Amino acid sequence: MLKPDTEEALADAIQSAQSPLRVLGGGTCGALSDGEGLDVSALSGISLYEPGALTLVAKAGTPVSEISAALAAEGQRLAFEPPDFRTLLNTSGAPTIGGVFATNASGPRRIQGGAARDFALGVRFVDGAGNIIKNGGRVMKNVTGYDLVKLMCGAYGTLGVMTEVSLKVLPSPETSGTLLVRGLSEEAGVRAMSKALGSPFEVSGAAHCAKILDDRPITALRVEGFEKSVAYRMERLKDLLTPFGAEMEIAPKEMSDWLWEGVRDAGKFSDMEGDVWRVSCKPSDAPRLAELASGIACFLDWGGGLIWILTTPGVDLRQRLGQFGGHAMLVRASRDTRRALGTFQPEAPGVARLTEGLRQRFDPRGMLNAGLMGPALVREET
């Protein structure tokens, strides 16, 4: 296991490597590919934090918890609500900010504020040839030339190993509230969420969780802000959704926090056996896709744009769903299932050519997380 403690040492390790490297941060998702381990967790610490400018710079191995604590002390937060899948995947370690941006990990608030990549201002990384590259800066609108910041977000370490990220943060709201709508079908739930998201009431979370609280489905809508504003908007949302004829109530604060943490981390499936899939789609397609999946259980996030599906082990969900405007990612499964199905949706030929061109440019030797985004990906059993 290689564990460089400086950016220069990381560059030397990659440059001198003779076989593929398996990039590791906090280790919360297990081993993502075959190869010798390259642990970057020693590259840790907040380099710069300017609360007045709403910007923070941290080394890639910095735990998310450390950053969240520093932000909370100044009444600020990470706006994109990064998930924590340790319970779902039965892993340990600590999620790192580099891992968050490498996977573009974004929670329920994405529908309002955007994904992790939308808050990335700058990045430093080492490519597959051992070159140290810097792109972007520490303020908004400071990108010239190619926007490598966005390219690195969601590349899963296949184009370069992040060493430092600059990001925008936001103030924390005074309070939040969750409206629970009980008993809607998935189709009606998507319509209700779409209506709420299209309203002027600034909904920051919209999920449909079948039988998560009792024997009836729950459609949850979250609003955040000043206390009086939240109370007003909750009442207006009730009025807006009255035509659906469903029972509605405002969740207590403790229940609200628990519910959104569960939605964020797919906690509903943590104690349930089976494979876990994450399907991105058009919200209007969600009810049909959920029916086609014929899974053990499912729930919707992002107003229906994200479906979490639990299936029996070994099921090829992509084959069941057929062609649709989105993609299905295998999040949890056995080693054999991962080997057979791969983690990511196979790319269209044109996209695959573009992807291969990028890999040839940034990792011509194929050293970084080799096979991660192809069908041969194998993740260690979790």
RAFEN-V823763 format. One line per field, one symbol per residue. ss: DSSP state (a for helix, b for strand, c for the rest). psi: psi as a letter, one per 40 degrees, with the letter a starting at -180 (. if undefined). A space follows every 10 residues. Layout:
ss=???
psi=???
This chain:
ss=cbccccaaaa aaaaaacccc bbbbcccccc cccccbbbbc cccccbbbbb aaacbbbbbc ccbaaaaaaa aacccbbccc cccccaaaac cccccbaaaa aaccccccca aaaccaaaab bbbbbbbccc cbbbbbcccc cccccccaaa aacccccccb bbbbbbbbcb bcccbbbbbb bbcccaaaaa aaaaaaaccc ccbbbbbbbc cccccccbbb bbbbbcaaaa aaaaaaaaaa aaaaccbbbb ccaaaaaaaa aaaaacaaac ccccbbbbbb ccaaaaaaaa aaacccbbbb baaacbbbbb bcccccaaaa acccccbbbb bbccaaaaaa acccccccaa aaaaaaaaaa aacccccbcc cccccccccc cc
psi=hhgieidddd dddddeheii ihhiceeeea heiiihhghe eegiihdhhg ddefiihiid ehiddddddd dddefiihde ghihedddef iaahhidddd ddefhhaded ddeiiddeeh diihihaeee hhhhiaaeii ffhiahgedd ddheefeeei hidiihihii iiidiiihhh hieiiddddd dddddddeie eghehhihhh fddaeiihhh hhiiaidddd dddddddddd edeefihiih iidddddddd ddddefdded ehiiihihhh ihddeddddd dddfidiiii ifeeehhhhh iihehgdddd dahigaihhh dhiidddddd didihhiidd dddddddddd ddgdefdhfh edeieehhii h.
